[in-house]
Amino acid sequence: MTTNPNRPFRLVREGEEVFLIFEGETERTPVKVVWARPITAKGGPLCIVDRQKRQLAMLSGLDSLDEQSRRVAADELTRRYLMPRITRVVRATASFGIRYWHVETDLGERHFALKQASKNALWITDEQLVLRDTLGCLYEINPFSGLDARSRAEVEKVL
């Protein structure tokens, strides 16, 4: 497939897969819809990439797409970037460089481990902390000041 980001296209979903179809063509290319900067600019520019992670299109935002494609892309981004928001830290401990977390989130109670805090605990702002666990799952604390005092102390103890 020739990539031309200026060429009109649409996105369609078939089952669990998303396809890109350039205007005037019938070839369906399986694609992924990803945020260009998923942690620092979620909701901004996005990319359409093929299975080999080659960029097929770069867009300034969801509003660059037609209505049907926008719905497909928004649904795909929601699935891909599910990031539970931590509402309370029940317990956080550190042992041999690994941080173990027991938290409550907006999606329920979670237990996870975090290695290399310097790489996997990212302060986006003074109020927003993003954690990446050992499985690659993301968790967000936003706003940090919204946590109760005990939860904030637990976070500060291990970071």
DRENPA-694502 format. One record per residue (C-alpha): residue number from 1; residue in three letters; x, y, z. Coordinates in nm, 2 decimals. Layout:
N
+-----+------+--------+--------+--------+
| pos | code |   east |  north |     up |
+-----+------+--------+--------+--------+
| NUM |  ALA |      X |      Y |      Z |
...
+-----+------+--------+--------+--------+
This chain:
159
+-----+------+--------+--------+--------+
| pos | code |   east |  north |     up |
+-----+------+--------+--------+--------+
|   1 |  MET |   0.00 |   0.00 |   0.00 |
|   2 |  THR |   0.13 |   0.35 |  -0.09 |
|   3 |  THR |   0.11 |   0.58 |   0.21 |
|   4 |  ASN |   0.00 |   0.93 |   0.15 |
|   5 |  PRO |  -0.13 |   1.11 |   0.46 |
|   6 |  ASN |  -0.30 |   1.38 |   0.24 |
|   7 |  ARG |  -0.51 |   1.12 |   0.06 |
|   8 |  PRO |  -0.87 |   1.09 |   0.20 |
|   9 |  PHE |  -0.94 |   0.76 |   0.39 |
|  10 |  ARG |  -1.19 |   0.61 |   0.63 |
|  11 |  LEU |  -1.17 |   0.37 |   0.92 |
|  12 |  VAL |  -1.40 |   0.08 |   0.96 |
|  13 |  ARG |  -1.43 |  -0.18 |   1.23 |
|  14 |  GLU |  -1.49 |  -0.55 |   1.16 |
|  15 |  GLY |  -1.52 |  -0.75 |   1.47 |
|  16 |  GLU |  -1.22 |  -0.66 |   1.69 |
|  17 |  GLU |  -1.01 |  -0.53 |   1.41 |
|  18 |  VAL |  -0.99 |  -0.18 |   1.26 |
|  19 |  PHE |  -0.91 |  -0.13 |   0.89 |
|  20 |  LEU |  -0.80 |   0.18 |   0.68 |
|  21 |  ILE |  -0.95 |   0.22 |   0.33 |
|  22 |  PHE |  -0.81 |   0.49 |   0.11 |
|  23 |  GLU |  -1.07 |   0.67 |  -0.10 |
|  24 |  GLY |  -1.12 |   0.50 |  -0.44 |
|  25 |  GLU |  -0.97 |   0.17 |  -0.33 |
|  26 |  THR |  -1.12 |  -0.15 |  -0.20 |
|  27 |  GLU |  -0.81 |  -0.28 |  -0.02 |
|  28 |  ARG |  -0.85 |  -0.30 |   0.35 |
|  29 |  THR |  -0.54 |  -0.25 |   0.56 |
|  30 |  PRO |  -0.55 |  -0.37 |   0.92 |
|  31 |  VAL |  -0.43 |  -0.07 |   1.14 |
|  32 |  LYS |  -0.39 |   0.05 |   1.50 |
|  33 |  VAL |  -0.50 |   0.39 |   1.61 |
|  34 |  VAL |  -0.25 |   0.54 |   1.86 |
|  35 |  TRP |  -0.20 |   0.87 |   2.04 |
|  36 |  ALA |   0.12 |   1.04 |   1.91 |
|  37 |  ARG |   0.21 |   1.12 |   2.27 |
|  38 |  PRO |   0.00 |   0.89 |   2.48 |
|  39 |  ILE |   0.11 |   1.02 |   2.82 |
|  40 |  THR |   0.18 |   1.39 |   2.78 |
|  41 |  ALA |  -0.06 |   1.48 |   2.50 |
|  42 |  LYS |  -0.35 |   1.23 |   2.52 |
|  43 |  GLY |  -0.63 |   1.38 |   2.32 |
|  44 |  GLY |  -0.40 |   1.56 |   2.08 |
|  45 |  PRO |  -0.23 |   1.43 |   1.77 |
|  46 |  LEU |  -0.28 |   1.07 |   1.67 |
|  47 |  CYS |  -0.13 |   0.82 |   1.43 |
|  48 |  ILE |  -0.27 |   0.54 |   1.22 |
|  49 |  VAL |  -0.01 |   0.26 |   1.19 |
|  50 |  ASP |   0.00 |  -0.07 |   1.02 |
|  51 |  ARG |   0.08 |  -0.41 |   1.18 |
|  52 |  GLN |   0.46 |  -0.34 |   1.14 |
|  53 |  LYS |   0.41 |   0.00 |   1.32 |
|  54 |  ARG |   0.47 |   0.20 |   1.00 |
|  55 |  GLN |   0.29 |   0.53 |   1.01 |
|  56 |  LEU |   0.02 |   0.55 |   0.74 |
|  57 |  ALA |  -0.13 |   0.88 |   0.86 |
|  58 |  MET |  -0.07 |   1.15 |   1.12 |
|  59 |  LEU |  -0.37 |   1.36 |   1.23 |
|  60 |  SER |  -0.39 |   1.67 |   1.44 |
|  61 |  GLY |  -0.68 |   1.51 |   1.64 |
|  62 |  LEU |  -1.00 |   1.31 |   1.62 |
|  63 |  ASP |  -1.18 |   1.60 |   1.46 |
|  64 |  SER |  -0.97 |   1.55 |   1.15 |
|  65 |  LEU |  -1.18 |   1.24 |   1.07 |
|  66 |  ASP |  -1.52 |   1.19 |   0.92 |
|  67 |  GLU |  -1.80 |   1.11 |   1.17 |
|  68 |  GLN |  -1.79 |   0.73 |   1.12 |
|  69 |  SER |  -1.41 |   0.71 |   1.13 |
|  70 |  ARG |  -1.40 |   0.94 |   1.44 |
|  71 |  ARG |  -1.63 |   0.70 |   1.63 |
|  72 |  VAL |  -1.42 |   0.40 |   1.53 |
|  73 |  ALA |  -1.10 |   0.58 |   1.63 |
|  74 |  ALA |  -1.24 |   0.71 |   1.96 |
|  75 |  ASP |  -1.36 |   0.36 |   2.05 |
|  76 |  GLU |  -1.02 |   0.21 |   1.96 |
|  77 |  LEU |  -0.83 |   0.47 |   2.16 |
|  78 |  THR |  -1.05 |   0.41 |   2.46 |
|  79 |  ARG |  -0.98 |   0.04 |   2.45 |
|  80 |  ARG |  -0.61 |   0.09 |   2.39 |
|  81 |  TYR |  -0.55 |   0.35 |   2.66 |
|  82 |  LEU |  -0.76 |   0.23 |   2.94 |
|  83 |  MET |  -0.59 |   0.40 |   3.24 |
|  84 |  PRO |  -0.75 |   0.34 |   3.58 |
|  85 |  ARG |  -0.74 |   0.64 |   3.80 |
|  86 |  ILE |  -0.60 |   0.56 |   4.15 |
|  87 |  THR |  -0.84 |   0.71 |   4.41 |
|  88 |  ARG |  -0.67 |   0.56 |   4.72 |
|  89 |  VAL |  -0.34 |   0.38 |   4.80 |
|  90 |  VAL |  -0.41 |   0.11 |   5.05 |
|  91 |  ARG |  -0.05 |   0.01 |   5.08 |
|  92 |  ALA |   0.28 |   0.06 |   4.89 |
|  93 |  THR |   0.60 |  -0.12 |   4.98 |
|  94 |  ALA |   0.94 |  -0.16 |   4.83 |
|  95 |  SER |   1.16 |  -0.47 |   4.84 |
|  96 |  PHE |   1.48 |  -0.52 |   4.64 |
|  97 |  GLY |   1.40 |  -0.23 |   4.40 |
|  98 |  ILE |   1.04 |  -0.34 |   4.33 |
|  99 |  ARG |   0.75 |  -0.14 |   4.45 |
| 100 |  TYR |   0.43 |  -0.33 |   4.53 |
| 101 |  TRP |   0.11 |  -0.14 |   4.52 |
| 102 |  HIS |  -0.24 |  -0.22 |   4.66 |
| 103 |  VAL |  -0.47 |   0.05 |   4.54 |
| 104 |  GLU |  -0.83 |   0.14 |   4.48 |
| 105 |  THR |  -0.92 |   0.28 |   4.14 |
| 106 |  ASP |  -1.22 |   0.41 |   3.96 |
| 107 |  LEU |  -1.24 |   0.06 |   3.81 |
| 108 |  GLY |  -1.20 |  -0.13 |   4.14 |
| 109 |  GLU |  -0.93 |  -0.27 |   4.36 |
| 110 |  ARG |  -0.59 |  -0.35 |   4.20 |
| 111 |  HIS |  -0.26 |  -0.50 |   4.31 |
| 112 |  PHE |   0.05 |  -0.44 |   4.09 |
| 113 |  ALA |   0.43 |  -0.42 |   4.09 |
| 114 |  LEU |   0.65 |  -0.15 |   3.96 |
| 115 |  LYS |   1.02 |  -0.18 |   3.87 |
| 116 |  GLN |   1.26 |   0.10 |   3.81 |
| 117 |  ALA |   1.06 |   0.39 |   3.95 |
| 118 |  SER |   1.28 |   0.64 |   3.78 |
| 119 |  LYS |   1.16 |   0.51 |   3.44 |
| 120 |  ASN |   0.81 |   0.39 |   3.53 |
| 121 |  ALA |   0.67 |   0.66 |   3.76 |
| 122 |  LEU |   0.63 |   0.97 |   3.55 |
| 123 |  TRP |   0.53 |   1.30 |   3.70 |
| 124 |  ILE |   0.35 |   1.48 |   3.41 |
| 125 |  THR |   0.27 |   1.78 |   3.62 |
| 126 |  ASP |   0.29 |   1.85 |   4.00 |
| 127 |  GLU |  -0.06 |   1.70 |   4.02 |
| 128 |  GLN |  -0.05 |   1.41 |   3.77 |
| 129 |  LEU |   0.15 |   1.09 |   3.82 |
| 130 |  VAL |   0.14 |   0.81 |   3.57 |
| 131 |  LEU |   0.27 |   0.46 |   3.68 |
| 132 |  ARG |   0.36 |   0.17 |   3.44 |
| 133 |  ASP |   0.35 |  -0.17 |   3.61 |
| 134 |  THR |   0.56 |  -0.47 |   3.52 |
| 135 |  LEU |   0.29 |  -0.59 |   3.28 |
| 136 |  GLY |   0.29 |  -0.25 |   3.09 |
| 137 |  CYS |  -0.05 |  -0.14 |   3.24 |
| 138 |  LEU |  -0.08 |   0.23 |   3.31 |
| 139 |  TYR |  -0.23 |   0.38 |   3.63 |
| 140 |  GLU |  -0.29 |   0.75 |   3.69 |
| 141 |  ILE |  -0.31 |   0.96 |   4.00 |
| 142 |  ASN |  -0.47 |   1.29 |   3.91 |
| 143 |  PRO |  -0.49 |   1.52 |   4.10 |
| 144 |  PHE |  -0.23 |   1.40 |   4.35 |
| 145 |  SER |  -0.36 |   1.65 |   4.60 |
| 146 |  GLY |  -0.70 |   1.48 |   4.57 |
| 147 |  LEU |  -0.56 |   1.17 |   4.75 |
| 148 |  ASP |  -0.62 |   1.15 |   5.13 |
| 149 |  ALA |  -0.31 |   1.22 |   5.34 |
| 150 |  ARG |  -0.24 |   0.85 |   5.42 |
| 151 |  SER |  -0.24 |   0.77 |   5.04 |
| 152 |  ARG |  -0.01 |   1.06 |   4.96 |
| 153 |  ALA |   0.23 |   0.93 |   5.24 |
| 154 |  GLU |   0.22 |   0.58 |   5.09 |
| 155 |  VAL |   0.32 |   0.71 |   4.75 |
| 156 |  GLU |   0.60 |   0.94 |   4.89 |
| 157 |  LYS |   0.73 |   0.64 |   5.09 |
| 158 |  VAL |   0.81 |   0.43 |   4.78 |
| 159 |  LEU |   0.89 |   0.70 |   4.53 |
+-----+------+--------+--------+--------+
